[in-house]
């Protein structure tokens, strides 16, 4: 059964989509079957995998609000083992439509993804940079949350609200939800600010913080405009190496045997 992980941070520009796409690509390259659900109306994860048409049919909006099944919306990417359910412009209106559902509006995505769980190893949901009904749907459907955090002061602001939302979803909608991990992005080890953010985040999250850190890297910024994950755009750059390391650490944590006490 697939493990479903939401990539979420209410602050935009923290490398959330880049981390979702490039970690998924690195896992696919290691032999895993990974599905990305582009749950952000901006559709950046779709663009990063070469789907630039924001009027596309059979999008995640159609899965949520129409009679399109999740299987019908799945598309293969250029990389073997990596698939996506794309976003579209229509998704911006999905919160209003979901809000009109009286019972179970927080569980629509969970129900729609149920038929896909035996077809993938991982399902990654790229959440919008907000804490609305779309994000609540994603968290309710997920086993865990991966939080990318930019190494800047303002990235720390709003984190308590994010954690409060996770706690509320865990209490009322999804008792199994937990923080899978925290990834530091745009990291510069020479910067006092980056080291300071690392120290503060480590105090709060402890061993949930991944050792692998994603550096500022121009090739990472360029890759989405070509519709490719960094693995296919520039395999040898520092950004690709960082996501390879993150994927290895991610799998090591996932496959670590349970500690018997």
PyMOL commands that set and color helices and strands:
alter all, ss='L'
color gray80, all
select helices_A, chain A and resi 16-29+44-48+60-65+70-73+89-99+105-116+133-141+153-156+159-172+192-208+218-226+230-233+238-254
alter helices_A, ss='H'
color red, helices_A
select strands_A, chain A and resi 3-7+34-39+74-76+82-85+122-127+144-150+178-185
alter strands_A, ss='S'
color yellow, strands_A
deselect
rebuild
show_as cartoon
